[in-house]
């Protein structure tokens, strides 16, 4: 039995690292496509709340982006690191004291390459789910 690094196989295939299929929503595809253009994207959070705040795109609500980032991290497609990224423009995040960055994991890079191969990108219909 294969076990992912994230959960040791205790999730029953639901963590995104163990499952044999991967379903992505349009917001998830949009964030992955942005990470295909930039190595890292800025992220922030409140001092007392681990919810990621992403303000770089306006296609979806702030809450949708927060949920999307949490789901992508759980699926082991991105890594959220709250170590400040030198040289990053964090001016949009002045209301949030903890600054960091989002980057692709190795698995995220592989999924992004598959999305590009299939011609799936940022302009995805928001109600579409992709079964990879």
N, C-alpha and C positions, 0 to 999 in steps of 0.2 A: 504494500500500500504506500502510495506517495504522500508525503507530508510536506506542506509548505513551510517556509522559514518563519512565517508570521504567527501561525497558531499551533504548529506541531500536529495538525490533522484533527484537532478537537472540534472543529467547526462543522463537520459534516459536509464540507464542500461549499459553505456559504460565505467564506471570508473573501473570496475573489482570488486567492492564491492557490486554493485547492481545486476549484471548480474546473471542469473540462471545457465549459463554454463560458463566454463572457458577454454580458448584455450591457451596452452603453447607451445612455440617453443623449439627446442632442446637446444639453449643456456640458456633459462630460466630454463629448467629442470636441466641442468648441474650446474647452480649456486645454485638452491635449493638443489640438491644432495650434493654439497660441504658444504652447511649450515647444512645438516643432519650429516655430519662428524665432523664439528667444530661449536661451539656455535656462534662464531663471526668470521667474515672475515675482514681483513683490507681494507680500502678504503681511497682515498685522493682526493683532488681537488686543483685547483689553487685558489689564494686569491680572484680573481675577476671573477671567473667562477664557477657556481654551478654544472657543469658536473662532475659526479663521475668518478674516475679513479680506475680501478681494475686490478692489475698486477699479481695476484696469479696463474692464469691459462693461457695457451698459445694456447688453442684449437681454439679460435676465436680472431679476431683483437681487439685492444684496443677500437676502436670505437663501435664494436659490443657489447663488455662487458658494455661500458658506456650506450648504448641504452637499453640493457637488464636490467641493474640495475634500470634505470628510469622507464621502463615498469613494472617491478616487484613491485616497490614502488607504482606506480599508481594503480596496481591491489591489493594493500594492502597485499602483500605476504611477503615483507621485509620492514625493517625500516633502513634508512641510518642516522647515527648519527655522526656528526662531532666533538664530544667530544673525545679527545685522549683516546685510550684504554690502560690502564696501562699494561706494560709488553709486548705489542705487538711488533713484529719485523717489523719495518717500513723502514728498510734499502733500500728496493726497491723503496720507495716513496720519496727519498731525494730531488727530483726535484719539489716536490709539498709541499707547506707550510702548508696546512690544512689537518690534519690526523684525521681519525675516524674509524668507524666500521659499518659492515652490520650485521643485525640479523633478524631472522624470526619473523614475527608477529604471533599472535595466529592463524589467518587464514592461514598463510604460513605453520605453523606446521601441521595443518589439511590437507592441500593439499599435503605436503611432505609425510605424513602417507598414504594418498590415492595412491600416486605414488608408494610408496614402496609396498603397498598391490597389486597393479596392475603389479608390476615387471618392472616399468619404471624407468631408472636411467641415470647416467652420460654418458653411452656409446650409447646414442640415436643418430640416424642418424640426421645430421644437417638440413636436408630438411623436417623433419617430424614435424607435429604439433599434439598436443594431445588435444582432446576435452573431457574435464572432466565434 
